[in-house]
Amino acid sequence: MSTTSQQTKLKAAIIGCGRVSIKHIKAISKLSDRIELCALVDTNPDAPNNLLSGSKLKGSKLSAIKSTMKSYLNYKDMLEEVHPDIVAITVPSGMHYDVAKDCLLAGANILLEKPMTMSNTQSRELYNMAESKGLRIAMGHIYRYFPIVSLLHEDMVNGVFGKVGHGAVVVRWGHENEYYNQAAWRGTWKSDGGALMNQTVHALDLMCYLMNTEATKVNGMIANRFRDMEAEDTALGVFTFANGALCQVEGTTATFPNDHEASFFINAEKACIRIALRKGKPSYSITTPKGKNRAFKYLRRYIKKQGLSYTINVAKNPHYGIYHDLYHAVTTKTQPIADARSGYLSVDMVLGFYKSVLFKSEIALPLAEEFPIEEMKSVNLK
């Protein structure tokens, strides 16, 4: 690690230069006083330059990125030569485990896009490995970093909302068949999963975070109604949580791609909490028993705590919040807001859901043993 006169500066590398990596580049650029991009890695030699072009960074910001960055075709070569402090892993989900394990063995902290892995036992292995080495894994669970969410979690922990009755989460994140035809791994059980594993997993994580609890049972149903892929395009189910609360979940990619929607509802004794994201526009409602909406109060409290600049940046790009938080976790030896535990528990929830479909029964969580996701190939989804 190199240091500046003001604070420690960390070197970050990105493995995988797909679409989501643009958000990483922009976040790192905004945090250039504490994080510098040292490497981009992709098996396509044109991908790093295409990524920089797609980021639309210009002038001094683009020059600063290029001045510290090297391009690599092989991530193992990068780890050996650069020794980054942080590695962002944005490769296909089926590759997460192998790449993350190599990065941890090389002594790097990780920012790992969701889902953590495609295996519940491999996710726990990465968690245990990071713990044993004193390294940090931050998950790309972006919803935890939305404005005011951390305050709602804090008040739930402190009992401000009283007993939780139930919750509901809806993720209608439509993709046309062209999306799945872009690459052979998309929508497959082995490398990607369906609407639940790919699009809904971090929404399930948010419900656990907001309700301050963990899942203990699940009943699920899935189908493939419209999309040309191996896994499901629609999932409906109910989770039971350790605090007795129930949570209904709907996840689908079978809706229109120009009308993305994610919504979250929690019914507690002293408040009804609603958070929604529709066509990129967020909305919040924290309603008291007397009908008063406390959302603006929470926003003012959040801005007072985090600052207006941080609030604006994280609202525009939640990955800014992830990098900001991971930097703090690495330099202070604390845990990120979306840590490795949240990663493996959310994977466990999804695989438990799938197992419930396969065996047509309620499944206890956490899973007691490995559930190979490829067993889902035997389920008729049509």
PyMOL commands that set and color helices and strands:
alter all, ss='L'
color gray80, all
select helices_A, chain A and resi 21-30+47-55+59-68+75-82+93-105+120-133+142-145+149-157+177-181+195-211+295-306+308-316+318-332+340-359+373-378
alter helices_A, ss='H'
color red, helices_A
select strands_A, chain A and resi 2-3+8-15+35-41+70-72+86-89+109-112+137-139+164-172+215-223+234-241+246-252+261-268+272-278+281-287+363-364
alter strands_A, ss='S'
color yellow, strands_A
deselect
rebuild
show_as cartoon
